[in-house]
């Protein structure tokens, strides 16, 4: 027992004796005096026992005793469940002890390297702000959250979170924010591009309206007819853009719902060719069909698959040289899939543009695309339709020779049911996308 506890214990004993004597004299009851003495002795014994077993520290203040851990307490890092805990975390996780990496899960080792175990954290994460909170004066003082780049791939962005475990230990969690930031950038770009695509023709229409309101310019019949023709073209361009945006929105809304119909792709290809012929398209005679009519049907959405074929053929018309064939092929691709290909003979596309062709509003030649009536959404719609049908999209092109777009679609196990050829409803929908 420490010297610092002797004083309070002695004082308690004397207070007990005096209190018992006072009660005995004042009440004249021996039992009351004995009871008072026993209570005081019990309190004294409790204080002595607490001091001996270390529950009350020598330097503790009387108002707030400090609880210390038992002598046989197990260190946090020696607990077997701590390794299982950090391994269960899906994101990279580290436990820092005295500025060194004491524990790292598999995700962290894959990101930073297996050599980081036991290494100074400043060598594994080279960032001044991180260093300040892990080994600096502010280490372990508070929970910190910050954005971090320079770890992993060049364009990866991370959210780093540091939380204190004890005065010299912290847990570090790294969450990859690259996908979220890429999605946010796509959203911002999409809104900007959509606004631009709508604002440009709208500004043209408003300008022509102002001109036609002028008595002299608007009174000329030839000028009025020319302006009205341009206004009609710009209005229809906006209508096509709005239709494509709504179509893309509907496809994305159904992205995770598998289609339930059985669709004959060869029959749809035949129907699409008939639509172009019946609509009197200038290049309808350039369509060349190579169809394996024995191909089994796929599980799909007939309206969306019809739109997919229509978009691919329309693109081939726009970018293939006039008078050259646009070849549509449907054939088996092994026992479990069929493949649809649309090929043109045109100028082709440079390799650096191929990865971005399915981005919304991306155009290799913006002026040519707009002159041909394109909205910049055709291949984006194709990509989302293919994704919904769990298929694969591949674009190959040779500069000066042409482009081939291939769509591979899975065949369900039970493919004994063959649907009828595309209905009149599908034909009308194809015409509406023209």
Protein Blocks (a to p, Z undefined) as FASTA:
>chain_A
ZZklmmmmmmmmmmmmmmmmmmmmmnopaklmmmmmmmmmmmmmmmmmmmmnomacfklc
fklccddddfkbccfklpmklmmmmmmpmbdcdddeehiafbdcfklmmmnopklgopaf
klmmgcfklmmmmmmmkgokaccddddehiajfklccddddddfbfkbccdddddfklmm
mmmmmmmmmmmmmmmmmmmmmmmmmmmmmmmmpmklmmpmklmmmmmmmmmmmmmmmmmm
mmmmmmmmmmmmmmmpccfbdcdfklmmmmmmmmmmmnopaklmmpccdddfkbccdddd
fklmmmmmmmmmmmmmmmmcehiacddddddedjkbccdddddddebpafklmmmmmpgh
iafblmlmmmnopahlmmmmmmmmmmmnopacdddddehjaccddddddddfblmbccdd
ddfklmmmmmmmZZ
